[in-house]
């Protein structure tokens, strides 16, 4: 297995069930990678392994030079101790809490007197000024998504993971999320990994695309080049 880069994300995972994985990938800081492919290919399992929610049979995960998992040496950093921002497909917001309170739940490691100000600053960062006191049911799907993103950023993550961020929102909201991810990359060098079934959305949002088939990354590179070359696996998969 190749040595982990000191910056960004490097991993090699092997797993058997319920979804088989044999995956190796490297993503530099400041880059966004979209994992695309059919349902059941293992895309979300890769995110869950990085976050510590899935322990592979064998593997190693390194983020910015810190080893989070090494099954050979017995290293396994707990999920709560990994600096991961995870936006779930369902957003996983607390329905009885306001947008501000949802973000504050991720700020328990800082003094209580600082949490509200920090939460409001994060909500402003995702363009939700004035909506801090609204509960999820009072927000649109796109606004709920932004609350979930603000909460993920509240963990001061070393890697940001987004599971199907485009699946439950309309086209204008998707475009707004594309712009928001561009803004985030301009302000921070956090590596971002997102899962998408929509390759064209992924191509607009990401610097790189990796095609995942049957638990393996069979191709990774510039999305537009991969999509336009009929000899590449991604292009053939789209055509099929």
mmCIF file of the C-alpha atoms, coordinates in Angstrom:
data_MODEL
# 
_entry.id   MODEL 
# 
loop_
_atom_site.group_PDB 
_atom_site.id 
_atom_site.type_symbol 
_atom_site.label_atom_id 
_atom_site.label_alt_id 
_atom_site.label_comp_id 
_atom_site.label_asym_id 
_atom_site.label_entity_id 
_atom_site.label_seq_id 
_atom_site.pdbx_PDB_ins_code 
_atom_site.Cartn_x 
_atom_site.Cartn_y 
_atom_site.Cartn_z 
_atom_site.occupancy 
_atom_site.B_iso_or_equiv 
_atom_site.pdbx_formal_charge 
_atom_site.auth_seq_id 
_atom_site.auth_comp_id 
_atom_site.auth_asym_id 
_atom_site.auth_atom_id 
_atom_site.pdbx_PDB_model_num 
ATOM 1   C CA . UNK A 1 1   ? 0.000   0.000  0.000   1.00 0.00 ? 1   UNK A CA 1 
ATOM 2   C CA . UNK A 1 2   ? 1.270   3.451  -0.849  1.00 0.00 ? 2   UNK A CA 1 
ATOM 3   C CA . UNK A 1 3   ? 2.330   5.722  2.014   1.00 0.00 ? 3   UNK A CA 1 
ATOM 4   C CA . UNK A 1 4   ? -0.227  8.302  3.064   1.00 0.00 ? 4   UNK A CA 1 
ATOM 5   C CA . UNK A 1 5   ? 0.270   11.846 1.874   1.00 0.00 ? 5   UNK A CA 1 
ATOM 6   C CA . UNK A 1 6   ? 0.893   14.367 4.664   1.00 0.00 ? 6   UNK A CA 1 
ATOM 7   C CA . UNK A 1 7   ? -1.947  16.513 3.314   1.00 0.00 ? 7   UNK A CA 1 
ATOM 8   C CA . UNK A 1 8   ? -5.438  15.594 2.235   1.00 0.00 ? 8   UNK A CA 1 
ATOM 9   C CA . UNK A 1 9   ? -7.076  12.175 2.382   1.00 0.00 ? 9   UNK A CA 1 
ATOM 10  C CA . UNK A 1 10  ? -5.460  8.840  1.596   1.00 0.00 ? 10  UNK A CA 1 
ATOM 11  C CA . UNK A 1 11  ? -7.211  5.543  2.134   1.00 0.00 ? 11  UNK A CA 1 
ATOM 12  C CA . UNK A 1 12  ? -7.254  1.903  1.194   1.00 0.00 ? 12  UNK A CA 1 
ATOM 13  C CA . UNK A 1 13  ? -10.261 -0.147 2.305   1.00 0.00 ? 13  UNK A CA 1 
ATOM 14  C CA . UNK A 1 14  ? -11.314 -3.746 1.929   1.00 0.00 ? 14  UNK A CA 1 
ATOM 15  C CA . UNK A 1 15  ? -14.649 -5.018 3.178   1.00 0.00 ? 15  UNK A CA 1 
ATOM 16  C CA . UNK A 1 16  ? -16.947 -7.929 2.474   1.00 0.00 ? 16  UNK A CA 1 
ATOM 17  C CA . UNK A 1 17  ? -20.532 -7.346 3.621   1.00 0.00 ? 17  UNK A CA 1 
ATOM 18  C CA . UNK A 1 18  ? -23.126 -5.991 3.333   1.00 0.00 ? 18  UNK A CA 1 
ATOM 19  C CA . UNK A 1 19  ? -21.361 -4.154 0.473   1.00 0.00 ? 19  UNK A CA 1 
ATOM 20  C CA . UNK A 1 20  ? -18.000 -5.376 -0.773  1.00 0.00 ? 20  UNK A CA 1 
ATOM 21  C CA . UNK A 1 21  ? -15.256 -2.762 -1.036  1.00 0.00 ? 21  UNK A CA 1 
ATOM 22  C CA . UNK A 1 22  ? -11.739 -2.806 -2.473  1.00 0.00 ? 22  UNK A CA 1 
ATOM 23  C CA . UNK A 1 23  ? -10.997 0.894  -2.711  1.00 0.00 ? 23  UNK A CA 1 
ATOM 24  C CA . UNK A 1 24  ? -7.907  3.088  -2.821  1.00 0.00 ? 24  UNK A CA 1 
ATOM 25  C CA . UNK A 1 25  ? -8.017  6.832  -3.284  1.00 0.00 ? 25  UNK A CA 1 
ATOM 26  C CA . UNK A 1 26  ? -6.018  9.975  -2.639  1.00 0.00 ? 26  UNK A CA 1 
ATOM 27  C CA . UNK A 1 27  ? -7.451  13.495 -2.501  1.00 0.00 ? 27  UNK A CA 1 
ATOM 28  C CA . UNK A 1 28  ? -5.315  16.586 -1.969  1.00 0.00 ? 28  UNK A CA 1 
ATOM 29  C CA . UNK A 1 29  ? -6.265  19.462 0.299   1.00 0.00 ? 29  UNK A CA 1 
ATOM 30  C CA . UNK A 1 30  ? -8.452  22.072 -1.349  1.00 0.00 ? 30  UNK A CA 1 
ATOM 31  C CA . UNK A 1 31  ? -9.879  19.585 -3.843  1.00 0.00 ? 31  UNK A CA 1 
ATOM 32  C CA . UNK A 1 32  ? -13.411 18.271 -4.214  1.00 0.00 ? 32  UNK A CA 1 
ATOM 33  C CA . UNK A 1 33  ? -14.015 14.672 -5.278  1.00 0.00 ? 33  UNK A CA 1 
ATOM 34  C CA . UNK A 1 34  ? -17.388 13.315 -6.401  1.00 0.00 ? 34  UNK A CA 1 
ATOM 35  C CA . UNK A 1 35  ? -18.033 9.593  -6.064  1.00 0.00 ? 35  UNK A CA 1 
ATOM 36  C CA . UNK A 1 36  ? -20.486 8.526  -8.773  1.00 0.00 ? 36  UNK A CA 1 
ATOM 37  C CA . UNK A 1 37  ? -21.924 5.206  -9.823  1.00 0.00 ? 37  UNK A CA 1 
ATOM 38  C CA . UNK A 1 38  ? -24.993 3.013  -9.461  1.00 0.00 ? 38  UNK A CA 1 
ATOM 39  C CA . UNK A 1 39  ? -26.874 2.362  -6.220  1.00 0.00 ? 39  UNK A CA 1 
ATOM 40  C CA . UNK A 1 40  ? -25.200 -0.269 -4.082  1.00 0.00 ? 40  UNK A CA 1 
ATOM 41  C CA . UNK A 1 41  ? -21.750 0.339  -5.557  1.00 0.00 ? 41  UNK A CA 1 
ATOM 42  C CA . UNK A 1 42  ? -20.271 1.332  -2.175  1.00 0.00 ? 42  UNK A CA 1 
ATOM 43  C CA . UNK A 1 43  ? -20.146 5.130  -2.456  1.00 0.00 ? 43  UNK A CA 1 
ATOM 44  C CA . UNK A 1 44  ? -21.821 5.911  0.867   1.00 0.00 ? 44  UNK A CA 1 
ATOM 45  C CA . UNK A 1 45  ? -19.881 3.105  2.556   1.00 0.00 ? 45  UNK A CA 1 
ATOM 46  C CA . UNK A 1 46  ? -16.661 4.931  1.673   1.00 0.00 ? 46  UNK A CA 1 
ATOM 47  C CA . UNK A 1 47  ? -17.958 8.085  3.391   1.00 0.00 ? 47  UNK A CA 1 
ATOM 48  C CA . UNK A 1 48  ? -19.064 6.090  6.430   1.00 0.00 ? 48  UNK A CA 1 
ATOM 49  C CA . UNK A 1 49  ? -15.642 4.466  6.713   1.00 0.00 ? 49  UNK A CA 1 
ATOM 50  C CA . UNK A 1 50  ? -13.903 7.850  6.663   1.00 0.00 ? 50  UNK A CA 1 
ATOM 51  C CA . UNK A 1 51  ? -16.293 9.140  9.334   1.00 0.00 ? 51  UNK A CA 1 
ATOM 52  C CA . UNK A 1 52  ? -15.714 6.094  11.532  1.00 0.00 ? 52  UNK A CA 1 
ATOM 53  C CA . UNK A 1 53  ? -19.285 4.819  11.157  1.00 0.00 ? 53  UNK A CA 1 
ATOM 54  C CA . UNK A 1 54  ? -18.117 1.707  9.303   1.00 0.00 ? 54  UNK A CA 1 
ATOM 55  C CA . UNK A 1 55  ? -15.051 -0.319 10.209  1.00 0.00 ? 55  UNK A CA 1 
ATOM 56  C CA . UNK A 1 56  ? -13.703 -2.188 7.173   1.00 0.00 ? 56  UNK A CA 1 
ATOM 57  C CA . UNK A 1 57  ? -12.306 -5.684 7.417   1.00 0.00 ? 57  UNK A CA 1 
ATOM 58  C CA . UNK A 1 58  ? -8.873  -4.283 6.555   1.00 0.00 ? 58  UNK A CA 1 
ATOM 59  C CA . UNK A 1 59  ? -7.638  -0.841 5.661   1.00 0.00 ? 59  UNK A CA 1 
ATOM 60  C CA . UNK A 1 60  ? -5.899  2.383  6.456   1.00 0.00 ? 60  UNK A CA 1 
ATOM 61  C CA . UNK A 1 61  ? -7.224  5.952  6.498   1.00 0.00 ? 61  UNK A CA 1 
ATOM 62  C CA . UNK A 1 62  ? -4.996  9.005  6.865   1.00 0.00 ? 62  UNK A CA 1 
ATOM 63  C CA . UNK A 1 63  ? -6.204  12.612 6.908   1.00 0.00 ? 63  UNK A CA 1 
ATOM 64  C CA . UNK A 1 64  ? -3.679  15.445 6.844   1.00 0.00 ? 64  UNK A CA 1 
ATOM 65  C CA . UNK A 1 65  ? -0.950  13.170 8.134   1.00 0.00 ? 65  UNK A CA 1 
ATOM 66  C CA . UNK A 1 66  ? -3.025  11.788 11.013  1.00 0.00 ? 66  UNK A CA 1 
ATOM 67  C CA . UNK A 1 67  ? -3.790  8.090  10.964  1.00 0.00 ? 67  UNK A CA 1 
ATOM 68  C CA . UNK A 1 68  ? -7.455  7.540  11.774  1.00 0.00 ? 68  UNK A CA 1 
ATOM 69  C CA . UNK A 1 69  ? -7.518  3.835  10.991  1.00 0.00 ? 69  UNK A CA 1 
ATOM 70  C CA . UNK A 1 70  ? -4.920  1.130  10.521  1.00 0.00 ? 70  UNK A CA 1 
ATOM 71  C CA . UNK A 1 71  ? -6.283  -2.354 10.973  1.00 0.00 ? 71  UNK A CA 1 
ATOM 72  C CA . UNK A 1 72  ? -2.756  -3.816 10.729  1.00 0.00 ? 72  UNK A CA 1 
ATOM 73  C CA . UNK A 1 73  ? -1.438  -1.895 13.753  1.00 0.00 ? 73  UNK A CA 1 
ATOM 74  C CA . UNK A 1 74  ? -4.731  -1.652 15.630  1.00 0.00 ? 74  UNK A CA 1 
ATOM 75  C CA . UNK A 1 75  ? -5.221  2.101  15.292  1.00 0.00 ? 75  UNK A CA 1 
ATOM 76  C CA . UNK A 1 76  ? -8.887  3.117  15.270  1.00 0.00 ? 76  UNK A CA 1 
ATOM 77  C CA . UNK A 1 77  ? -9.836  6.689  16.165  1.00 0.00 ? 77  UNK A CA 1 
ATOM 78  C CA . UNK A 1 78  ? -13.419 6.885  17.411  1.00 0.00 ? 78  UNK A CA 1 
ATOM 79  C CA . UNK A 1 79  ? -15.965 8.575  15.158  1.00 0.00 ? 79  UNK A CA 1 
ATOM 80  C CA . UNK A 1 80  ? -16.573 11.372 17.666  1.00 0.00 ? 80  UNK A CA 1 
ATOM 81  C CA . UNK A 1 81  ? -12.834 12.105 17.786  1.00 0.00 ? 81  UNK A CA 1 
ATOM 82  C CA . UNK A 1 82  ? -12.434 12.400 14.018  1.00 0.00 ? 82  UNK A CA 1 
ATOM 83  C CA . UNK A 1 83  ? -12.751 15.964 12.773  1.00 0.00 ? 83  UNK A CA 1 
ATOM 84  C CA . UNK A 1 84  ? -15.300 15.119 10.090  1.00 0.00 ? 84  UNK A CA 1 
ATOM 85  C CA . UNK A 1 85  ? -18.147 17.261 8.812   1.00 0.00 ? 85  UNK A CA 1 
ATOM 86  C CA . UNK A 1 86  ? -20.856 14.945 7.505   1.00 0.00 ? 86  UNK A CA 1 
ATOM 87  C CA . UNK A 1 87  ? -24.006 16.147 5.708   1.00 0.00 ? 87  UNK A CA 1 
ATOM 88  C CA . UNK A 1 88  ? -26.351 13.178 5.550   1.00 0.00 ? 88  UNK A CA 1 
ATOM 89  C CA . UNK A 1 89  ? -28.823 12.667 2.723   1.00 0.00 ? 89  UNK A CA 1 
ATOM 90  C CA . UNK A 1 90  ? -31.707 13.177 5.177   1.00 0.00 ? 90  UNK A CA 1 
ATOM 91  C CA . UNK A 1 91  ? -29.917 16.218 6.739   1.00 0.00 ? 91  UNK A CA 1 
ATOM 92  C CA . UNK A 1 92  ? -30.587 14.655 10.210  1.00 0.00 ? 92  UNK A CA 1 
ATOM 93  C CA . UNK A 1 93  ? -31.697 17.937 11.781  1.00 0.00 ? 93  UNK A CA 1 
ATOM 94  C CA . UNK A 1 94  ? -33.421 17.959 15.169  1.00 0.00 ? 94  UNK A CA 1 
ATOM 95  C CA . UNK A 1 95  ? -37.019 18.945 14.327  1.00 0.00 ? 95  UNK A CA 1 
ATOM 96  C CA . UNK A 1 96  ? -37.729 20.562 17.710  1.00 0.00 ? 96  UNK A CA 1 
ATOM 97  C CA . UNK A 1 97  ? -34.682 22.842 17.513  1.00 0.00 ? 97  UNK A CA 1 
ATOM 98  C CA . UNK A 1 98  ? -34.143 26.070 15.620  1.00 0.00 ? 98  UNK A CA 1 
ATOM 99  C CA . UNK A 1 99  ? -31.510 26.396 12.929  1.00 0.00 ? 99  UNK A CA 1 
ATOM 100 C CA . UNK A 1 100 ? -29.252 28.097 15.463  1.00 0.00 ? 100 UNK A CA 1 
ATOM 101 C CA . UNK A 1 101 ? -29.777 25.386 18.072  1.00 0.00 ? 101 UNK A CA 1 
ATOM 102 C CA . UNK A 1 102 ? -29.066 22.644 15.522  1.00 0.00 ? 102 UNK A CA 1 
ATOM 103 C CA . UNK A 1 103 ? -25.705 24.245 14.749  1.00 0.00 ? 103 UNK A CA 1 
ATOM 104 C CA . UNK A 1 104 ? -24.956 24.863 18.428  1.00 0.00 ? 104 UNK A CA 1 
ATOM 105 C CA . UNK A 1 105 ? -25.286 21.113 19.054  1.00 0.00 ? 105 UNK A CA 1 
ATOM 106 C CA . UNK A 1 106 ? -22.019 20.698 17.147  1.00 0.00 ? 106 UNK A CA 1 
ATOM 107 C CA . UNK A 1 107 ? -20.289 23.378 19.235  1.00 0.00 ? 107 UNK A CA 1 
ATOM 108 C CA . UNK A 1 108 ? -20.291 21.695 22.635  1.00 0.00 ? 108 UNK A CA 1 
ATOM 109 C CA . UNK A 1 109 ? -16.487 21.765 22.778  1.00 0.00 ? 109 UNK A CA 1 
ATOM 110 C CA . UNK A 1 110 ? -16.356 25.564 23.009  1.00 0.00 ? 110 UNK A CA 1 
ATOM 111 C CA . UNK A 1 111 ? -17.523 27.712 25.960  1.00 0.00 ? 111 UNK A CA 1 
ATOM 112 C CA . UNK A 1 112 ? -21.301 28.075 26.187  1.00 0.00 ? 112 UNK A CA 1 
ATOM 113 C CA . UNK A 1 113 ? -21.028 31.867 26.009  1.00 0.00 ? 113 UNK A CA 1 
ATOM 114 C CA . UNK A 1 114 ? -19.442 31.624 22.551  1.00 0.00 ? 114 UNK A CA 1 
ATOM 115 C CA . UNK A 1 115 ? -21.775 29.095 20.935  1.00 0.00 ? 115 UNK A CA 1 
ATOM 116 C CA . UNK A 1 116 ? -24.592 31.360 19.779  1.00 0.00 ? 116 UNK A CA 1 
ATOM 117 C CA . UNK A 1 117 ? -22.264 33.859 18.136  1.00 0.00 ? 117 UNK A CA 1 
ATOM 118 C CA . UNK A 1 118 ? -20.330 31.098 16.412  1.00 0.00 ? 118 UNK A CA 1 
ATOM 119 C CA . UNK A 1 119 ? -23.539 29.397 15.237  1.00 0.00 ? 119 UNK A CA 1 
ATOM 120 C CA . UNK A 1 120 ? -24.887 32.661 13.829  1.00 0.00 ? 120 UNK A CA 1 
ATOM 121 C CA . UNK A 1 121 ? -21.598 33.271 12.008  1.00 0.00 ? 121 UNK A CA 1 
ATOM 122 C CA . UNK A 1 122 ? -21.740 29.816 10.430  1.00 0.00 ? 122 UNK A CA 1 
ATOM 123 C CA . UNK A 1 123 ? -25.354 30.317 9.360   1.00 0.00 ? 123 UNK A CA 1 
ATOM 124 C CA . UNK A 1 124 ? -24.364 33.636 7.805   1.00 0.00 ? 124 UNK A CA 1 
ATOM 125 C CA . UNK A 1 125 ? -21.554 31.830 5.978   1.00 0.00 ? 125 UNK A CA 1 
ATOM 126 C CA . UNK A 1 126 ? -24.171 29.667 4.244   1.00 0.00 ? 126 UNK A CA 1 
ATOM 127 C CA . UNK A 1 127 ? -26.438 32.684 3.592   1.00 0.00 ? 127 UNK A CA 1 
ATOM 128 C CA . UNK A 1 128 ? -29.124 32.025 6.207   1.00 0.00 ? 128 UNK A CA 1 
ATOM 129 C CA . UNK A 1 129 ? -29.014 35.378 7.977   1.00 0.00 ? 129 UNK A CA 1 
ATOM 130 C CA . UNK A 1 130 ? -32.381 36.162 9.533   1.00 0.00 ? 130 UNK A CA 1 
ATOM 131 C CA . UNK A 1 131 ? -33.500 32.528 9.638   1.00 0.00 ? 131 UNK A CA 1 
ATOM 132 C CA . UNK A 1 132 ? -31.625 31.516 12.779  1.00 0.00 ? 132 UNK A CA 1 
ATOM 133 C CA . UNK A 1 133 ? -34.775 31.012 14.890  1.00 0.00 ? 133 UNK A CA 1 
ATOM 134 C CA . UNK A 1 134 ? -36.733 28.925 12.375  1.00 0.00 ? 134 UNK A CA 1 
ATOM 135 C CA . UNK A 1 135 ? -37.252 25.217 12.925  1.00 0.00 ? 135 UNK A CA 1 
ATOM 136 C CA . UNK A 1 136 ? -36.622 22.732 10.092  1.00 0.00 ? 136 UNK A CA 1 
ATOM 137 C CA . UNK A 1 137 ? -40.320 22.495 9.161   1.00 0.00 ? 137 UNK A CA 1 
ATOM 138 C CA . UNK A 1 138 ? -40.302 26.270 8.576   1.00 0.00 ? 138 UNK A CA 1 
ATOM 139 C CA . UNK A 1 139 ? -37.408 26.017 6.118   1.00 0.00 ? 139 UNK A CA 1 
ATOM 140 C CA . UNK A 1 140 ? -37.272 24.880 2.506   1.00 0.00 ? 140 UNK A CA 1 
ATOM 141 C CA . UNK A 1 141 ? -35.316 21.777 1.558   1.00 0.00 ? 141 UNK A CA 1 
ATOM 142 C CA . UNK A 1 142 ? -32.441 23.896 0.334   1.00 0.00 ? 142 UNK A CA 1 
ATOM 143 C CA . UNK A 1 143 ? -32.406 25.918 3.543   1.00 0.00 ? 143 UNK A CA 1 
ATOM 144 C CA . UNK A 1 144 ? -32.427 22.758 5.649   1.00 0.00 ? 144 UNK A CA 1 
ATOM 145 C CA . UNK A 1 145 ? -29.490 21.541 3.599   1.00 0.00 ? 145 UNK A CA 1 
ATOM 146 C CA . UNK A 1 146 ? -27.599 24.737 4.409   1.00 0.00 ? 146 UNK A CA 1 
ATOM 147 C CA . UNK A 1 147 ? -28.293 24.327 8.128   1.00 0.00 ? 147 UNK A CA 1 
ATOM 148 C CA . UNK A 1 148 ? -26.875 20.804 7.897   1.00 0.00 ? 148 UNK A CA 1 
ATOM 149 C CA . UNK A 1 149 ? -23.821 22.187 6.092   1.00 0.00 ? 149 UNK A CA 1 
ATOM 150 C CA . UNK A 1 150 ? -23.334 24.898 8.737   1.00 0.00 ? 150 UNK A CA 1 
ATOM 151 C CA . UNK A 1 151 ? -23.550 22.241 11.449  1.00 0.00 ? 151 UNK A CA 1 
ATOM 152 C CA . UNK A 1 152 ? -20.966 20.116 9.617   1.00 0.00 ? 152 UNK A CA 1 
ATOM 153 C CA . UNK A 1 153 ? -18.618 23.105 9.385   1.00 0.00 ? 153 UNK A CA 1 
ATOM 154 C CA . UNK A 1 154 ? -19.095 23.747 13.110  1.00 0.00 ? 154 UNK A CA 1 
ATOM 155 C CA . UNK A 1 155 ? -16.962 20.681 13.822  1.00 0.00 ? 155 UNK A CA 1 
ATOM 156 C CA . UNK A 1 156 ? -13.960 22.484 12.319  1.00 0.00 ? 156 UNK A CA 1 
ATOM 157 C CA . UNK A 1 157 ? -13.555 19.498 10.000  1.00 0.00 ? 157 UNK A CA 1 
ATOM 158 C CA . UNK A 1 158 ? -10.413 18.232 8.356   1.00 0.00 ? 158 UNK A CA 1 
ATOM 159 C CA . UNK A 1 159 ? -12.592 16.639 5.681   1.00 0.00 ? 159 UNK A CA 1 
ATOM 160 C CA . UNK A 1 160 ? -16.155 17.437 4.598   1.00 0.00 ? 160 UNK A CA 1 
ATOM 161 C CA . UNK A 1 161 ? -18.423 14.579 3.460   1.00 0.00 ? 161 UNK A CA 1 
ATOM 162 C CA . UNK A 1 162 ? -21.731 15.110 1.642   1.00 0.00 ? 162 UNK A CA 1 
ATOM 163 C CA . UNK A 1 163 ? -24.051 12.193 0.903   1.00 0.00 ? 163 UNK A CA 1 
ATOM 164 C CA . UNK A 1 164 ? -26.283 12.833 -2.126  1.00 0.00 ? 164 UNK A CA 1 
ATOM 165 C CA . UNK A 1 165 ? -26.483 16.621 -1.611  1.00 0.00 ? 165 UNK A CA 1 
ATOM 166 C CA . UNK A 1 166 ? -28.401 17.131 -4.886  1.00 0.00 ? 166 UNK A CA 1 
ATOM 167 C CA . UNK A 1 167 ? -30.972 14.346 -4.642  1.00 0.00 ? 167 UNK A CA 1 
ATOM 168 C CA . UNK A 1 168 ? -33.788 16.071 -2.725  1.00 0.00 ? 168 UNK A CA 1 
ATOM 169 C CA . UNK A 1 169 ? -33.623 19.626 -4.084  1.00 0.00 ? 169 UNK A CA 1 
ATOM 170 C CA . UNK A 1 170 ? -34.732 21.330 -7.286  1.00 0.00 ? 170 UNK A CA 1 
ATOM 171 C CA . UNK A 1 171 ? -32.444 22.603 -10.025 1.00 0.00 ? 171 UNK A CA 1 
ATOM 172 C CA . UNK A 1 172 ? -32.122 26.228 -8.795  1.00 0.00 ? 172 UNK A CA 1 
ATOM 173 C CA . UNK A 1 173 ? -31.228 24.945 -5.315  1.00 0.00 ? 173 UNK A CA 1 
ATOM 174 C CA . UNK A 1 174 ? -28.637 22.631 -6.830  1.00 0.00 ? 174 UNK A CA 1 
ATOM 175 C CA . UNK A 1 175 ? -27.040 25.549 -8.646  1.00 0.00 ? 175 UNK A CA 1 
ATOM 176 C CA . UNK A 1 176 ? -27.011 27.528 -5.385  1.00 0.00 ? 176 UNK A CA 1 
ATOM 177 C CA . UNK A 1 177 ? -25.248 24.634 -3.658  1.00 0.00 ? 177 UNK A CA 1 
ATOM 178 C CA . UNK A 1 178 ? -22.672 24.498 -6.454  1.00 0.00 ? 178 UNK A CA 1 
ATOM 179 C CA . UNK A 1 179 ? -21.928 28.189 -5.840  1.00 0.00 ? 179 UNK A CA 1 
ATOM 180 C CA . UNK A 1 180 ? -21.763 27.642 -2.094  1.00 0.00 ? 180 UNK A CA 1 
ATOM 181 C CA . UNK A 1 181 ? -19.219 24.854 -2.492  1.00 0.00 ? 181 UNK A CA 1 
ATOM 182 C CA . UNK A 1 182 ? -17.137 27.120 -4.736  1.00 0.00 ? 182 UNK A CA 1 
ATOM 183 C CA . UNK A 1 183 ? -17.253 29.799 -2.023  1.00 0.00 ? 183 UNK A CA 1 
ATOM 184 C CA . UNK A 1 184 ? -16.243 27.266 0.600   1.00 0.00 ? 184 UNK A CA 1 
ATOM 185 C CA . UNK A 1 185 ? -13.268 26.077 -1.452  1.00 0.00 ? 185 UNK A CA 1 
ATOM 186 C CA . UNK A 1 186 ? -12.182 29.692 -1.921  1.00 0.00 ? 186 UNK A CA 1 
ATOM 187 C CA . UNK A 1 187 ? -12.174 30.273 1.859   1.00 0.00 ? 187 UNK A CA 1 
ATOM 188 C CA . UNK A 1 188 ? -10.776 26.950 3.009   1.00 0.00 ? 188 UNK A CA 1 
ATOM 189 C CA . UNK A 1 189 ? -8.559  24.114 1.852   1.00 0.00 ? 189 UNK A CA 1 
ATOM 190 C CA . UNK A 1 190 ? -10.743 21.411 3.404   1.00 0.00 ? 190 UNK A CA 1 
ATOM 191 C CA . UNK A 1 191 ? -10.874 18.371 1.117   1.00 0.00 ? 191 UNK A CA 1 
ATOM 192 C CA . UNK A 1 192 ? -14.487 17.621 0.174   1.00 0.00 ? 192 UNK A CA 1 
ATOM 193 C CA . UNK A 1 193 ? -15.894 14.237 -0.865  1.00 0.00 ? 193 UNK A CA 1 
ATOM 194 C CA . UNK A 1 194 ? -19.463 14.019 -2.087  1.00 0.00 ? 194 UNK A CA 1 
ATOM 195 C CA . UNK A 1 195 ? -21.643 11.182 -3.329  1.00 0.00 ? 195 UNK A CA 1 
ATOM 196 C CA . UNK A 1 196 ? -23.935 11.724 -6.289  1.00 0.00 ? 196 UNK A CA 1 
ATOM 197 C CA . UNK A 1 197 ? -26.048 9.695  -8.701  1.00 0.00 ? 197 UNK A CA 1 
ATOM 198 C CA . UNK A 1 198 ? -26.169 12.665 -11.064 1.00 0.00 ? 198 UNK A CA 1 
ATOM 199 C CA . UNK A 1 199 ? -22.859 12.751 -12.897 1.00 0.00 ? 199 UNK A CA 1 
ATOM 200 C CA . UNK A 1 200 ? -23.502 16.142 -14.507 1.00 0.00 ? 200 UNK A CA 1 
ATOM 201 C CA . UNK A 1 201 ? -24.257 17.747 -11.157 1.00 0.00 ? 201 UNK A CA 1 
ATOM 202 C CA . UNK A 1 202 ? -21.133 16.123 -9.785  1.00 0.00 ? 202 UNK A CA 1 
ATOM 203 C CA . UNK A 1 203 ? -19.091 17.455 -12.702 1.00 0.00 ? 203 UNK A CA 1 
ATOM 204 C CA . UNK A 1 204 ? -20.295 20.991 -11.969 1.00 0.00 ? 204 UNK A CA 1 
ATOM 205 C CA . UNK A 1 205 ? -19.537 20.731 -8.248  1.00 0.00 ? 205 UNK A CA 1 
ATOM 206 C CA . UNK A 1 206 ? -16.270 18.783 -8.146  1.00 0.00 ? 206 UNK A CA 1 
ATOM 207 C CA . UNK A 1 207 ? -12.665 19.063 -9.319  1.00 0.00 ? 207 UNK A CA 1 
ATOM 208 C CA . UNK A 1 208 ? -12.445 15.295 -9.750  1.00 0.00 ? 208 UNK A CA 1 
ATOM 209 C CA . UNK A 1 209 ? -14.878 12.448 -10.293 1.00 0.00 ? 209 UNK A CA 1 
ATOM 210 C CA . UNK A 1 210 ? -14.339 8.827  -9.314  1.00 0.00 ? 210 UNK A CA 1 
ATOM 211 C CA . UNK A 1 211 ? -16.511 6.142  -10.893 1.00 0.00 ? 211 UNK A CA 1 
ATOM 212 C CA . UNK A 1 212 ? -17.361 3.435  -8.335  1.00 0.00 ? 212 UNK A CA 1 
ATOM 213 C CA . UNK A 1 213 ? -18.501 0.072  -9.688  1.00 0.00 ? 213 UNK A CA 1 
ATOM 214 C CA . UNK A 1 214 ? -18.941 -3.067 -7.576  1.00 0.00 ? 214 UNK A CA 1 
ATOM 215 C CA . UNK A 1 215 ? -17.038 -1.609 -4.643  1.00 0.00 ? 215 UNK A CA 1 
ATOM 216 C CA . UNK A 1 216 ? -14.037 -0.458 -6.683  1.00 0.00 ? 216 UNK A CA 1 
ATOM 217 C CA . UNK A 1 217 ? -12.915 2.898  -8.029  1.00 0.00 ? 217 UNK A CA 1 
ATOM 218 C CA . UNK A 1 218 ? -12.396 2.038  -11.674 1.00 0.00 ? 218 UNK A CA 1 
ATOM 219 C CA . UNK A 1 219 ? -11.587 5.546  -12.905 1.00 0.00 ? 219 UNK A CA 1 
ATOM 220 C CA . UNK A 1 220 ? -10.741 8.924  -11.371 1.00 0.00 ? 220 UNK A CA 1 
ATOM 221 C CA . UNK A 1 221 ? -9.899  12.265 -12.956 1.00 0.00 ? 221 UNK A CA 1 
ATOM 222 C CA . UNK A 1 222 ? -11.160 15.509 -14.433 1.00 0.00 ? 222 UNK A CA 1 
ATOM 223 C CA . UNK A 1 223 ? -14.936 15.075 -14.824 1.00 0.00 ? 223 UNK A CA 1 
ATOM 224 C CA . UNK A 1 224 ? -15.361 16.839 -18.156 1.00 0.00 ? 224 UNK A CA 1 
ATOM 225 C CA . UNK A 1 225 ? -12.464 14.961 -19.748 1.00 0.00 ? 225 UNK A CA 1 
ATOM 226 C CA . UNK A 1 226 ? -13.798 11.625 -18.534 1.00 0.00 ? 226 UNK A CA 1 
ATOM 227 C CA . UNK A 1 227 ? -17.324 12.393 -19.736 1.00 0.00 ? 227 UNK A CA 1 
ATOM 228 C CA . UNK A 1 228 ? -16.274 13.601 -23.174 1.00 0.00 ? 228 UNK A CA 1 
ATOM 229 C CA . UNK A 1 229 ? -13.919 10.745 -24.086 1.00 0.00 ? 229 UNK A CA 1 
ATOM 230 C CA . UNK A 1 230 ? -15.914 7.786  -25.448 1.00 0.00 ? 230 UNK A CA 1 
ATOM 231 C CA . UNK A 1 231 ? -13.045 5.465  -24.572 1.00 0.00 ? 231 UNK A CA 1 
ATOM 232 C CA . UNK A 1 232 ? -13.259 6.214  -20.839 1.00 0.00 ? 232 UNK A CA 1 
ATOM 233 C CA . UNK A 1 233 ? -15.272 4.049  -18.472 1.00 0.00 ? 233 UNK A CA 1 
ATOM 234 C CA . UNK A 1 234 ? -17.339 6.976  -17.160 1.00 0.00 ? 234 UNK A CA 1 
ATOM 235 C CA . UNK A 1 235 ? -18.405 7.981  -20.654 1.00 0.00 ? 235 UNK A CA 1 
ATOM 236 C CA . UNK A 1 236 ? -19.362 4.407  -21.515 1.00 0.00 ? 236 UNK A CA 1 
ATOM 237 C CA . UNK A 1 237 ? -21.247 3.987  -18.227 1.00 0.00 ? 237 UNK A CA 1 
ATOM 238 C CA . UNK A 1 238 ? -23.238 7.155  -18.933 1.00 0.00 ? 238 UNK A CA 1 
ATOM 239 C CA . UNK A 1 239 ? -24.035 5.987  -22.442 1.00 0.00 ? 239 UNK A CA 1 
ATOM 240 C CA . UNK A 1 240 ? -25.126 2.580  -21.195 1.00 0.00 ? 240 UNK A CA 1 
# 
